């Protein structure tokens, strides 16, 4: 019986002919063979945290949620092999028990490992690359049910950020580091001051980012740095006050008000900006990286050459003011080091990421289209898990090795079993 599937935001919906949840490679091979013989295409859904149509299908949808085992770990080398369906928060806990950690993570930890690397999910840090750059090898099941190990060359560089277009990632070998503690400091600062010192501040911290609400000139600067001090997690009451009440319940209340009375959004953004306050926290690295997200929204994010980041951020804020865009959600600004994955948005260049958000139920398309025009003027590349309006022809212009990815795709999935309308738009038919 067909089952409706929705992403986390609830705005991408499909009804696959089959929703398969294999627990082993043999079961997965059977699912793929059945789809191939039945003329159905196959997509892997991950944990549903993409804002794009990447997972949608009317054929066979595969969830790897039951393929979440830790297969092997060598604390001496830091190499860890895990099944691809494991969610990041579970992986982080298991790594900590082994005295290991991911060197960098994003601010969400509920994605599946395969979904996170396939969309080039990233954290922040001028000397740190995205999550897929921590991949040493990928085990991939092809359209013929063959399991192949990709451990180097263009095959691995393609598989590290593949949008699920090469096959089903069944296991991943990660390069981890010894477990470490992070000290996080949040401080409200004048936006002009932060941007004037952008290069200095970005390079002075292991992990740097900022949030700024539309219609304001006050940023929340978040600095995370390694420390030799032991973790000192906040008490349950303090954690609830900050993580649940302020960052979720209060934010949702303000956003709901802005959705009901849209002319109030500029005023609500200024109210939210005044609620920003100084805080500090010291804890296990993965707990400092991740934050709880209960408020539903949609998002677009672009990577652009790092040196253009401050100017592009300014232009987005000016656009919002000039057009009186009805938006309350803050804009996020981060830095990431370059890497060599063929379809990585940070391919061969240090980058600044700018993310814009819109609350569920509010108009986002015109706002996002206008922001994308700004991003494209700098040669920006979209985050593969976030909304954008580009196609294969335009993306080929900003990815120097776009054709090389297509060559790997032609080898691994020549009949396009692992395609859907989204991959046809962004990669070509």
C-alpha positions as CSV (number, residue, x, y, z in Angstrom):
1,X,0.0,0.0,0.0
2,X,1.3,3.4,-1.0
3,X,2.3,5.6,2.0
4,X,2.6,9.4,2.0
5,X,6.0,10.7,2.9
6,X,6.9,14.2,4.1
7,X,10.1,16.0,4.8
8,X,10.9,17.5,8.2
9,X,9.5,20.9,7.2
10,X,6.4,19.3,5.9
11,X,6.4,21.1,2.5
12,X,7.9,18.3,0.3
13,X,5.4,15.5,-0.1
14,X,5.2,12.4,-2.2
15,X,3.4,9.0,-2.3
16,X,6.0,6.3,-3.3
17,X,4.7,3.1,-4.7
18,X,6.8,1.3,-2.1
19,X,8.6,2.5,1.0
20,X,11.2,-0.1,1.8
21,X,13.2,-0.3,5.0
22,X,15.9,-3.0,4.5
23,X,18.0,-4.1,7.4
24,X,20.8,-5.8,5.4
25,X,22.6,-5.5,2.1
26,X,20.8,-8.6,0.8
27,X,17.4,-7.1,1.6
28,X,18.5,-3.8,-0.1
29,X,19.7,-5.7,-3.2
30,X,16.2,-7.4,-3.4
31,X,14.5,-4.0,-3.2
32,X,16.6,-2.6,-5.9
33,X,16.1,-5.7,-8.1
34,X,12.4,-5.5,-7.7
35,X,12.3,-1.9,-8.6
36,X,14.5,-2.3,-11.6
37,X,12.5,-5.3,-13.0
38,X,9.2,-3.4,-12.3
39,X,10.4,-0.3,-14.1
40,X,10.4,1.8,-11.0
41,X,13.0,4.4,-10.0
42,X,14.7,4.4,-6.6
43,X,15.4,7.2,-4.2
44,X,16.8,7.1,-0.7
45,X,15.1,9.4,1.8
46,X,17.6,9.9,4.6
47,X,16.1,11.5,7.6
48,X,14.0,14.0,5.6
49,X,16.0,17.1,6.5
50,X,16.5,18.4,3.0
51,X,14.3,21.3,1.9
52,X,14.5,20.4,-1.7
53,X,12.7,17.7,-3.8
54,X,15.8,15.5,-3.6
55,X,14.1,12.5,-2.0
56,X,10.7,12.6,-3.8
57,X,9.6,9.7,-5.9
58,X,6.5,7.9,-7.1
59,X,8.5,4.8,-7.4
60,X,10.5,3.0,-4.7
61,X,11.7,5.0,-1.7
62,X,14.3,3.5,0.5
63,X,14.9,4.3,4.2
64,X,18.2,3.1,5.6
65,X,17.1,3.7,9.2
66,X,17.5,0.1,10.1
67,X,21.0,0.0,8.6
68,X,22.7,1.9,11.5
69,X,25.3,-0.3,13.0
70,X,28.9,0.5,14.0
71,X,30.8,-2.0,11.9
72,X,34.4,-1.3,12.9
73,X,36.5,1.2,14.7
74,X,40.3,1.7,15.2
75,X,40.9,4.3,17.9
76,X,44.6,4.3,17.0
77,X,44.1,5.5,13.5
78,X,40.7,7.2,14.0
79,X,39.1,5.2,11.1
80,X,35.6,4.2,11.8
81,X,33.3,2.2,9.5
82,X,29.5,2.6,10.0
83,X,26.4,1.8,8.1
84,X,25.1,4.7,6.2
85,X,21.6,5.0,7.8
86,X,22.9,5.9,11.2
87,X,21.8,9.3,12.4
88,X,24.4,11.8,13.4
89,X,23.3,12.2,17.1
90,X,23.6,8.4,17.5
91,X,27.0,8.3,15.7
92,X,28.3,11.0,18.0
93,X,27.4,9.2,21.1
94,X,29.0,6.0,19.9
95,X,32.2,7.8,18.9
96,X,32.5,9.5,22.3
97,X,32.3,6.1,24.0
98,X,35.3,5.1,21.8
99,X,37.2,8.3,22.7
100,X,36.6,9.7,19.2
101,X,34.7,12.6,17.6
102,X,33.9,14.2,14.2
103,X,36.3,17.1,13.7
104,X,33.4,19.3,12.6
105,X,29.6,19.2,12.4
106,X,26.7,21.3,11.5
107,X,24.1,22.7,13.9
108,X,21.6,19.9,13.3
109,X,22.4,16.3,14.3
110,X,19.3,14.3,13.3
111,X,20.3,13.7,9.6
112,X,21.4,10.3,8.5
113,X,25.1,10.1,7.7
114,X,24.5,9.3,4.1
115,X,22.1,12.2,3.7
116,X,24.5,14.6,5.4
117,X,27.4,13.8,3.2
118,X,25.4,13.4,0.0
119,X,24.2,17.0,0.2
120,X,27.5,18.5,1.5
121,X,26.2,19.4,4.9
122,X,28.7,21.5,6.7
123,X,29.6,23.2,10.0
124,X,31.7,26.3,10.3
125,X,35.5,27.0,10.7
126,X,37.9,28.7,8.4
127,X,40.3,25.8,8.5
128,X,37.7,23.0,8.5
129,X,35.9,21.4,5.6
130,X,32.4,20.0,5.3
131,X,31.3,16.7,6.7
132,X,31.8,14.8,3.4
133,X,35.5,15.7,3.5
134,X,35.9,13.5,6.6
135,X,35.0,10.5,4.4
136,X,37.8,8.1,3.8
137,X,35.8,5.5,1.7
138,X,32.2,4.8,0.6
139,X,30.5,1.5,0.1
140,X,28.0,1.8,-2.7
141,X,25.3,-0.5,-4.1
142,X,24.7,-0.1,-7.8
143,X,21.6,-0.5,-9.9
144,X,22.7,-4.1,-10.5
145,X,22.9,-4.9,-6.8
146,X,26.6,-5.0,-6.9
147,X,28.5,-3.6,-3.8
148,X,31.5,-1.5,-4.6
149,X,34.1,0.1,-2.4
150,X,35.2,3.6,-3.5
151,X,38.3,4.7,-1.7
152,X,40.1,7.2,-4.0
153,X,40.2,9.2,-7.2
154,X,37.2,10.8,-9.0
155,X,35.0,7.9,-7.9
156,X,35.3,8.8,-4.2
157,X,35.3,12.6,-5.0
158,X,32.0,12.0,-6.8
159,X,30.5,9.7,-4.2
160,X,31.3,12.1,-1.3
161,X,28.7,14.5,-2.6
162,X,26.4,12.6,-5.0
163,X,22.8,13.6,-4.3
164,X,22.1,9.9,-4.3
165,X,22.6,9.8,-8.0
166,X,25.3,7.1,-8.2
167,X,23.6,4.4,-6.2
168,X,22.7,3.6,-2.5
169,X,25.5,4.4,0.0
170,X,25.4,1.4,2.4
171,X,28.5,2.1,4.6
172,X,31.0,4.9,5.2
173,X,34.5,4.9,6.5
174,X,35.1,8.1,8.4
175,X,38.3,9.8,9.5
176,X,37.7,10.9,13.1
177,X,39.8,12.7,15.7
178,X,40.3,12.2,19.5
179,X,37.3,13.3,21.5
180,X,37.4,17.0,22.5
181,X,35.6,19.6,24.5
182,X,34.4,22.9,23.0
183,X,33.9,26.2,24.8
184,X,31.1,28.2,23.2
185,X,30.6,32.0,23.7
186,X,27.6,33.8,22.3
187,X,27.9,37.6,22.3
188,X,25.6,40.3,20.7
189,X,27.7,42.8,18.8
190,X,27.2,45.6,16.3
191,X,27.0,44.1,12.9
192,X,29.2,46.8,11.4
193,X,32.0,46.1,13.9
194,X,31.9,42.3,13.3
195,X,32.0,42.6,9.5
196,X,34.9,45.2,9.7
197,X,36.9,42.6,11.6
198,X,35.5,39.6,9.7
199,X,38.8,38.1,8.5
200,X,40.5,38.5,11.8
201,X,37.6,37.1,13.9
202,X,37.0,34.2,11.5
203,X,40.6,33.0,11.6
204,X,41.0,33.6,15.3
205,X,38.3,31.0,16.2
206,X,38.1,27.3,15.5
207,X,34.5,27.8,14.6
208,X,32.9,31.2,13.9
209,X,29.4,32.2,12.8
210,X,26.9,34.9,13.3
211,X,23.1,35.4,13.1
212,X,21.5,38.8,12.3
213,X,17.8,39.5,12.3
214,X,16.3,41.4,9.3
215,X,15.7,45.2,9.9
216,X,18.4,45.3,12.6
217,X,22.1,46.1,12.9
218,X,22.9,43.8,15.8
219,X,24.4,40.3,15.3
220,X,24.8,37.4,17.6
221,X,28.4,36.2,17.2
222,X,29.0,32.6,18.1
223,X,32.6,31.5,18.8
224,X,33.5,27.9,19.5
225,X,37.0,26.9,20.5
226,X,38.7,23.7,21.8
227,X,39.6,23.7,25.4
228,X,41.5,21.3,27.6
229,X,39.0,21.8,30.4
230,X,36.5,19.0,31.0
231,X,32.9,19.3,29.8
232,X,30.6,21.2,32.2
233,X,27.1,20.8,30.7
234,X,24.4,23.2,31.9
235,X,21.8,22.0,34.4
236,X,18.5,20.8,33.2
237,X,16.7,24.0,34.1
238,X,19.2,26.2,32.4
239,X,19.3,24.1,29.3
240,X,15.5,24.2,29.0
241,X,15.4,27.9,29.5
242,X,17.9,28.6,26.7
243,X,17.3,25.7,24.2
244,X,13.6,25.3,24.5
245,X,12.0,28.4,25.9
246,X,14.2,31.1,24.2
247,X,15.3,29.4,21.0
248,X,12.1,27.5,20.2
249,X,9.0,28.5,22.1
250,X,9.7,32.3,22.1
251,X,10.9,32.2,18.5
252,X,7.8,30.2,17.4
253,X,5.5,32.7,19.2
254,X,7.1,35.7,17.5
255,X,7.1,33.9,14.1
256,X,3.4,33.0,14.5
257,X,2.6,36.6,15.3
258,X,4.5,37.7,12.2
259,X,2.6,35.2,10.1
260,X,-0.8,36.4,11.4
261,X,0.1,40.2,11.3
262,X,2.7,40.4,8.5
263,X,3.3,44.1,8.8
264,X,4.7,43.5,12.2
265,X,7.7,41.5,11.0
266,X,10.2,44.4,11.1
267,X,9.2,45.2,14.6
268,X,9.2,41.6,15.7
269,X,12.7,41.2,14.3
270,X,13.9,44.1,16.4
271,X,12.2,42.6,19.5
272,X,14.0,39.3,18.9
273,X,17.3,41.1,18.4
274,X,17.0,42.8,21.8
275,X,16.5,39.4,23.4
276,X,20.0,38.3,22.3
277,X,22.3,38.0,25.3
278,X,25.8,36.9,26.3
279,X,26.1,33.3,27.2
280,X,28.8,30.6,27.6
281,X,28.8,26.9,27.6
282,X,31.4,24.1,27.8
283,X,30.6,20.6,26.8
284,X,31.4,17.6,24.6
285,X,32.1,18.8,21.1
286,X,29.0,17.3,19.4
287,X,26.7,18.8,22.1
288,X,28.1,22.3,21.4
289,X,27.8,21.9,17.7
290,X,24.1,20.9,17.6
291,X,21.1,22.8,18.6
292,X,17.5,21.7,19.0
293,X,15.1,22.8,16.2
294,X,11.4,22.7,16.9
295,X,10.3,25.6,14.8
296,X,9.5,24.6,11.3
297,X,10.8,26.7,8.4
298,X,12.2,26.4,4.9
299,X,15.6,27.6,3.9
300,X,18.0,28.5,1.1
301,X,21.8,28.7,1.6
302,X,24.6,29.6,-0.8
303,X,28.4,29.2,-0.7
304,X,30.3,32.0,-2.3
305,X,34.0,33.0,-2.3
306,X,34.8,33.9,1.2
307,X,36.1,37.4,0.5
308,X,32.7,38.4,-0.9
309,X,30.8,37.2,2.2
310,X,30.4,40.5,4.2
311,X,29.4,42.5,1.1
312,X,26.8,39.8,0.1
313,X,25.4,39.7,3.6
314,X,25.0,43.5,3.5
315,X,23.2,43.3,0.2
316,X,20.7,40.8,1.5
317,X,19.9,43.0,4.5
318,X,19.5,46.0,2.2
319,X,17.2,44.0,-0.2
320,X,14.9,43.0,2.7
321,X,14.6,46.7,3.9
322,X,14.2,48.1,0.4
323,X,11.5,45.6,-0.6
324,X,9.9,45.5,2.8
325,X,10.1,41.7,2.7
326,X,7.8,40.1,5.2
327,X,10.4,38.0,7.0
328,X,11.3,37.6,10.7
329,X,13.8,34.7,10.7
330,X,17.5,35.6,11.1
331,X,20.2,35.3,8.4
332,X,23.0,32.9,9.2
333,X,26.6,33.6,8.1
334,X,29.4,31.0,8.3
335,X,32.9,30.2,6.9
336,X,34.1,26.8,5.6
337,X,37.4,25.7,4.1
338,X,37.7,24.4,0.5
339,X,37.7,20.7,-0.5
340,X,38.0,18.6,-3.6
341,X,34.6,16.7,-3.9
342,X,33.4,17.3,-7.4
343,X,30.0,18.7,-6.4
344,X,31.0,20.3,-3.1
345,X,29.7,23.9,-2.9
346,X,33.2,24.7,-1.4
347,X,35.0,22.9,-4.3
348,X,38.6,24.3,-4.4
349,X,37.8,27.6,-2.7
350,X,37.4,28.9,0.9
351,X,33.8,30.0,1.3
352,X,31.4,32.0,3.2
353,X,27.9,30.5,3.5
354,X,24.8,32.8,3.7
355,X,21.5,31.1,4.7
356,X,18.1,32.7,4.6
357,X,15.0,31.2,6.2
358,X,11.2,31.7,6.1
359,X,8.6,30.5,8.6
360,X,6.3,27.7,7.5
361,X,3.1,29.1,5.9
362,X,4.7,32.4,4.8
363,X,5.7,33.4,1.3
364,X,9.3,32.5,0.5
365,X,9.7,32.2,-3.2
366,X,10.1,35.9,-4.2
367,X,12.4,36.5,-1.3
368,X,14.6,33.5,-2.1
369,X,14.7,34.3,-5.8
370,X,15.9,37.8,-5.1
371,X,18.6,36.5,-2.7
372,X,19.7,33.9,-5.2
373,X,20.3,36.7,-7.7
374,X,22.7,38.3,-5.3
375,X,24.4,35.0,-4.6
376,X,24.8,34.2,-8.3
377,X,26.4,37.5,-9.0
378,X,29.4,36.3,-6.9
379,X,29.5,32.8,-8.5
380,X,27.7,31.3,-5.6
381,X,26.9,27.6,-5.4
382,X,23.7,26.4,-3.6
383,X,23.7,24.0,-0.7
384,X,22.3,20.8,-2.2
385,X,19.9,20.2,0.7
386,X,18.4,23.7,0.6
387,X,16.0,25.4,-1.8
388,X,17.4,26.9,-5.0
389,X,16.2,27.6,-8.6
390,X,19.2,26.6,-10.7
391,X,19.5,23.8,-13.3
392,X,22.2,21.7,-14.8
393,X,23.1,24.3,-17.4
394,X,23.7,27.1,-14.9
395,X,25.3,24.8,-12.3
396,X,27.8,23.5,-14.8
397,X,29.1,27.1,-15.1
398,X,30.1,27.3,-11.4
399,X,31.3,23.7,-10.9
400,X,34.6,23.3,-12.7
401,X,34.4,19.5,-12.7
402,X,30.7,19.1,-13.3
403,X,31.4,17.0,-16.4
404,X,33.7,14.7,-14.5
405,X,30.9,14.0,-12.0
406,X,28.6,13.1,-15.0
407,X,31.2,10.7,-16.3
408,X,31.2,8.8,-12.9
409,X,27.4,8.9,-12.9
410,X,27.3,7.5,-16.4
411,X,29.5,4.6,-15.3
412,X,27.6,3.8,-12.1
413,X,24.0,4.5,-13.1
414,X,23.8,4.7,-16.9
415,X,20.1,3.9,-17.0
416,X,19.3,6.5,-14.3
417,X,17.6,4.1,-11.9
418,X,18.5,6.5,-9.0
419,X,17.0,9.6,-10.6
420,X,13.9,11.8,-10.0
421,X,12.7,15.2,-11.3
422,X,15.1,17.0,-9.0
423,X,18.2,15.2,-10.2
424,X,17.0,15.7,-13.8
425,X,16.8,19.4,-13.1
426,X,20.1,19.9,-11.4
427,X,22.2,17.2,-13.0
428,X,20.5,16.7,-16.3
429,X,18.5,13.7,-17.6
